[in-house]
Amino acid sequence: MTSPDTPAPRASTLTFVGTATTLLQLGGFTLLTDPNFLHRGERAHLGYGLTSRRLTEPAITTDGLPSLDAVVLSHLHGDHFDRRARAGLPRTVPIVTTHHAARRLQRWGFGAATALDTWATRSFERGDETLRITAVPARHGPALVRRALPPTMGTILELERAGRVELRLYVTGDTLFRPFLRRVRERHPEIDVLVTHLGGTKIGPVLVTMDARQGADLVELIRPGTTVPIHYDDYGVFRSPLSHFQHEMRQRGLDGGLRVVLRGDTVPLDGARSEEGPRRLIPLTDPAASRPAGP
């Protein structure tokens, strides 16, 4: 039992900044995912001379960030860790990422960047709370183009309080829907919130991130309590808009757990888990909320 002098646990929230960038308050831990702070009109470098112009403004800048416990970086690409993030983030912040990204970040002076092998976990502790970050498989494109793209990973984020899991999020990273993702479901069958990278990104004719159909396939596989789509309209290489995903989810009867979070909005995550497991946290009920926000 909590004594009257014990402070109440801090609320858990998700703030959508833009692209794949979210600010997560998970109990007492503050995390940033895939920091992309380029402004509208600026170009993200995607490698091999390829660039894409940003079409939107991020909801906040690096100057507006709170103190961070960690950054979770799915991969090192110009629309996930850009030159503004490189200049504005503190060099001491822990960055949990792939081996490829960690090596590069360490050369850039981010000495606390660490790599996780698939299924490996890094834990942070504060009081009676533990935050576990586990790397899960992801595949950024088919075999023909994968060598031209940086390795990527998804993550399972688990907030445990006094020995009990209070919240479990799955952040997909940039990936295609492939059979190996069944292993995520097998190892983590109870996902409260699925934060899914969509967009149907194409390099030429080649699909390298999930489009609406693949995104809905993943929701059917994972069966989360709530699905939060991100990474869908910020760059010209994104070819599958949010409206396509919403339509696909409605067609399959999955839209009851869909929650569209507009850039700059903060939504609560508390209460996503009951004694019976995940439940729908914040179903989409306001039709106006389904419209993607422009800058």
Salt bridges, closest charged atoms under 4 A:
ASP34 OD1 - HIS80 ND1 3.11
GLU42 OE2 - ARG84 NH2 2.68
GLU57 OE1 - HIS39 ND1 2.80
ASP69 OD1 - ARG126 NH2 2.81
ASP79 OD2 - HIS80 NE2 3.67
ASP79 OD2 - HIS231 NE2 3.78
ASP117 OD1 - HIS99 NE2 2.66
GLU129 OE2 - ARG161 NH2 2.61
GLU158 OE1 - ARG132 NE 3.36
GLU158 OE2 - ARG168 NE 2.72
GLU160 OE1 - ARG132 NH1 2.91
GLU166 OE1 - ARG164 NH1 3.35
ASP174 OD2 - HIS75 NE2 3.53
ASP174 OD2 - HIS80 NE2 2.98
ASP174 OD2 - HIS140 NE2 3.48
ASP174 OD1 - HIS197 ND1 2.80
ASP174 OD1 - HIS231 NE2 3.37
GLU190 OE1 - ARG273 NH1 3.03
ASP192 OD2 - ARG273 NE 3.20
ASP217 OD2 - ARG213 NH1 3.56
ASP217 OD1 - ARG252 NH1 2.63
GLU220 OE1 - ARG252 NH1 2.99
ASP233 OD1 - ARG263 NH1 2.95
ASP234 OD1 - ARG54 NH2 3.49
ASP234 OD1 - ARG263 NH1 3.31
GLU248 OE2 - ARG252 NH2 2.85
GLU275 OE2 - ARG164 NH2 3.53
